[in-house]
């Protein structure tokens, strides 16, 4: 791995631990597609990149291996772990299940201020023309909805699944995303409307359908990556 495309920031010394910072940086590079499937992660090079010993690098890699982002078998170099289309589909199916339940659990706890915040985020998302900002707004919308569900483990799982699936959207679309902005905004508006009505079951169904529509778009994007002869070739 030459000149690893891993972000390095001055905040390194101010983070919880050095290994946490390195894990965060590697995770961001993997989820953004800067480190592609199969990319080798050389401990010596990474340690040199961050100006640290190999100890925190090993600790960071253990974190990422536990998250399923890298393979680091004994006596072999660590590599970025890829997932097949079936596994990616399963990730979205799990997201639909978990996010639907989070939405249903959140509805009784949504006060007026939070509902107004959801509506405001969705308006800004609908008008956004910057893809990076769009992704931030989309993530904030879902987090604002789910964080009052009081289901911390499910919330954590969802965030991990979302990052892993978004990585492929970014790679396959070359950073352009799914071009689903208007449809996403309409689906978000429906979720907010049902939440305002106190319809937990309706909000759950709407979120499940929302994730399913995203999966449909991801699968269509994947099909576009296949060569014309049908053989295998080379976002939410």
KOLNUNU-105202 format. One line per 4 residues: number of its first residue (from 1); their letters; for each residue x negated, y negated, z negated of C-alpha. Coordinates in steps of 0.5 Angstrom, whole numbers, plus 500, padded with zeros to 3 digits. Example, Ala and Ser with C-alpha at 12.3 -4.5 7.8 and 13.67 -1.06 7.14 Angstrom:
<atoms>
1) AS) 475/509/484; 473/502/486
</atoms>
This chain:
<atoms>
1) XXXX) 500/500/500; 496/494/502; 498/487/500; 504/489/496
5) XXXX) 510/485/497; 512/485/490; 514/478/487; 509/475/482
9) XXXX) 511/469/477; 508/465/472; 513/468/467; 510/474/466
13) XXXX) 506/473/460; 513/470/457; 517/477/458; 519/482/453
17) XXXX) 513/486/455; 508/487/461; 511/493/463; 518/490/463
21) XXXX) 516/485/468; 513/490/473; 519/494/473; 523/488/474
25) XXXX) 519/486/480; 518/493/483; 526/494/482; 527/487/486
29) XXXX) 522/489/492; 526/496/492; 533/494/492; 531/488/497
33) XXXX) 528/493/502; 521/489/502; 519/496/499; 522/501/504
37) XXXX) 524/508/503; 517/513/502; 513/507/501; 507/509/497
41) XXXX) 506/505/490; 499/505/488; 498/504/481; 491/501/482
45) XXXX) 493/496/487; 499/494/483; 495/493/477; 490/489/481
49) XXXX) 496/485/484; 499/483/477; 492/482/474; 493/488/468
53) XXXX) 491/495/466; 494/501/469; 498/502/463; 504/498/464
57) XXXX) 504/500/471; 505/507/469; 510/505/464; 514/501/469
61) XXXX) 514/507/474; 517/511/469; 522/507/468; 524/507/475
65) XXXX) 523/514/476; 528/515/470; 533/510/474; 532/514/481
69) XXXX) 528/509/485; 522/512/485; 519/519/486; 513/520/481
73) XXXX) 511/528/481; 505/530/477; 498/529/481; 502/525/487
77) XXXX) 502/518/488; 509/515/487; 513/513/493; 520/509/494
81) XXXX) 526/515/493; 530/514/499; 538/517/499; 542/520/505
85) XXXX) 548/517/507; 552/523/503; 549/520/497; 550/513/499
89) XXXX) 557/515/500; 558/518/493; 555/512/490; 560/508/493
93) XXXX) 566/513/491; 563/512/484; 563/505/484; 570/505/486
97) XXXX) 572/510/480; 568/506/475; 570/499/477; 577/500/478
101) XXXX) 577/502/471; 573/497/468; 578/492/472; 584/495/468
105) XXXX) 580/495/462; 579/488/463; 585/485/465; 588/485/458
109) XXXX) 582/481/455; 582/475/461; 584/469/458; 586/463/462
113) XXXX) 578/460/463; 576/466/465; 581/467/470; 580/460/473
117) XXXX) 572/461/473; 574/468/478; 578/463/482; 573/458/483
121) XXXX) 567/463/484; 572/466/490; 573/459/493; 565/458/493
125) XXXX) 564/465/496; 569/464/501; 566/457/503; 559/460/503
129) XXXX) 554/460/509; 548/462/506; 548/470/505; 543/470/499
133) XXXX) 548/465/495; 554/469/498; 551/475/494; 550/472/488
137) XXXX) 557/469/488; 560/476/489; 555/479/484; 558/474/479
141) XXXX) 565/475/481; 565/482/479; 561/481/473; 565/476/470
145) XXXX) 571/480/471; 568/487/468; 564/484/462; 570/483/458
149) XXXX) 572/490/459; 568/492/453; 565/498/457; 558/497/457
153) XXXX) 555/504/459; 560/504/465; 558/496/466; 551/498/466
157) XXXX) 552/504/471; 556/500/476; 550/495/476; 545/500/478
161) XXXX) 549/503/483; 551/496/486; 543/495/487; 542/501/490
165) XXXX) 547/501/495; 546/494/497; 539/495/498; 541/499/505
169) XXXX) 546/494/507; 540/489/507; 535/494/511; 540/496/516
173) XXXX) 543/489/517; 536/486/517; 538/481/511; 545/479/515
177) XXXX) 550/483/510; 556/486/512; 560/480/515; 566/481/511
181) XXXX) 566/474/507; 573/472/509; 576/479/508; 572/480/501
185) XXXX) 575/473/499; 582/475/500; 581/482/497; 578/478/491
189) XXXX) 584/473/491; 589/479/490; 585/482/484; 585/475/481
193) XXXX) 593/474/482; 594/481/479; 590/480/473; 594/473/472
197) XXXX) 600/477/472; 597/482/467; 598/488/472; 592/492/470
201) XXXX) 594/498/474; 595/494/480; 588/491/479; 585/497/478
205) XXXX) 588/500/485; 586/493/488; 579/494/486; 578/501/488
209) XXXX) 581/499/495; 576/493/495; 570/498/494; 573/503/499
213) XXXX) 573/497/505; 566/496/503; 564/503/504; 568/503/511
217) XXXX) 564/497/513; 557/500/510; 558/507/514; 560/503/521
221) XXXX) 553/499/520; 550/506/519; 553/508/525; 550/502/529
225) XXXX) 543/505/527; 544/511/530; 541/512/537; 546/513/543
229) XXXX) 544/520/544; 547/521/537; 541/524/533; 539/521/527
233) XXXX) 535/514/527; 531/510/523; 551/489/502; 560/488/495
</atoms>
